[in-house]
Amino acid sequence: MDARAFREYDIRGIVGQEILDDDVIRIGRTFATYMRQQHRHHIVVGRDCRLSSKPFRDLLIEGLLAGGMDIVDIGVCPTPLLYFALRHLERDGGIMITASHNPPDYNGFKICNGFDTISGEEIQKLRRLMESGDYVSGRGKAEEYDILTPYADFVLKTIHIPKPLRVGLDAGNSVGGPIGLPLLRKLGCEVHPLYCDMDGTFPNHEPDPTVMENLSDLMTLVKRERLDVGVAYDGDADRLGVVDHNGDVVFGDKLMIIFAREILSRHPGATFISEVKCSKTLYDDIRSRGGKAIMWRTGHSLIKA
């Protein structure tokens, strides 16, 4: 397997070039060995809607079963639902098959040990274990589980929107559409959908809401319909883009300020971790309101660690 696919915080590459079918089986065998060395064997597997994700799911589970893992397959879902499933189902770890915001010819694996997404040296440990071929064997079992229903119940019990909002939702043909659209409506929002049907080729724009041109249709929709806000997802719906009522992009720094102010109103002195690319304004605003601000390395798994 191409060593370049072992990134800082996930395994990811071009399908058929950097990641082959046999590699996916070996990833399953490798993760099974890695987990069983820690006496853990109950895991969750989810996937996004890329065309390669279903075949990769089949190959990955083949490898995991051969390594003696007990698997709950939660099907097509956003990556945050995998994290939710780890706690809801009390699993030892999990794998999300996704290439996140990358183009459709990519795919990959976000890997959790416990509630932590592994990164850095642990990713390289998996690479070395995979190259050694020294795998454990066993007879695992797999079952399917509908995680969408308990997740929706959790959201509807937890979140209350005091004022009905008119929302534009650009799911980018990702996995975020089929759950985000009905949830927003159940929360009382008037939703104007864009590209909320799943299509693993991402035909309308690349699934990366941090790139301005990918938000152009949403910006137009918000201004034309005079909406309160526009929201966009990436390929596995763990990355967010926001457009305000004027059709202007609200960048991540400003979003963090909004979130931090709300959290500090309920939890004075709370600590916030953000990446090095965020502006000084964010850190100054948090500290001016009595919060603690920590600057950390870029990458979701590094932030979580």
CORRAHU-V758178 format. One record per pair of residues at least 24 apart in sequence whose C-alpha atoms are under 6 Angstrom apart, sorted by the first residue. I is the first residue (numbers start at 0). J is the second residue. D is the distance in whole Angstrom. If there is no record, write none. Layout:
I;J;D
I;J;D
This chain:
7;118;6
7;119;5
8;118;4
8;300;6
9;108;6
9;109;5
10;107;5
10;108;5
11;106;6
11;107;4
12;105;5
12;106;6
13;104;6
13;105;4
14;104;6
14;105;5
23;58;6
23;59;5
24;58;5
24;59;5
24;62;5
27;59;5
27;62;4
27;63;4
28;62;5
28;63;5
28;66;5
29;129;5
31;63;6
31;66;5
32;134;6
32;135;5
40;68;5
40;69;6
41;69;5
41;90;5
41;91;5
42;70;5
42;90;5
42;91;6
42;92;5
42;93;5
43;70;6
43;71;5
43;72;6
43;93;4
44;72;5
44;93;6
44;94;5
44;95;6
45;73;5
45;74;5
45;95;5
46;75;5
46;95;5
46;96;4
47;75;5
47;76;6
47;97;5
47;174;6
47;235;6
48;199;5
49;199;4
50;199;5
64;138;6
64;139;4
65;136;6
65;137;6
65;138;6
66;135;6
66;136;4
66;137;5
67;137;4
67;138;4
67;139;4
68;139;5
69;139;5
69;140;5
69;141;6
70;141;5
71;141;6
71;142;5
71;143;6
72;143;5
73;143;6
73;144;5
73;145;6
76;174;6
77;174;6
77;175;6
77;235;5
77;236;5
78;235;6
99;234;5
99;235;5
100;206;5
100;207;5
100;233;5
100;234;5
103;200;5
116;300;5
163;187;6
163;188;5
164;188;5
165;189;5
165;190;6
165;226;5
165;227;5
166;190;5
166;226;6
166;228;5
166;229;6
167;191;5
167;192;6
167;229;4
168;192;5
168;193;6
168;229;6
168;230;5
168;231;6
169;193;5
169;194;6
169;231;5
170;194;6
170;195;5
170;231;6
170;232;5
171;206;5
172;196;5
172;197;4
172;198;5
172;201;6
173;197;5
173;234;5
174;235;6
175;236;5
206;233;5
206;234;5
207;233;5
208;233;6
208;240;5
218;246;5
221;246;6
222;246;5
252;277;6
252;281;6
256;281;6
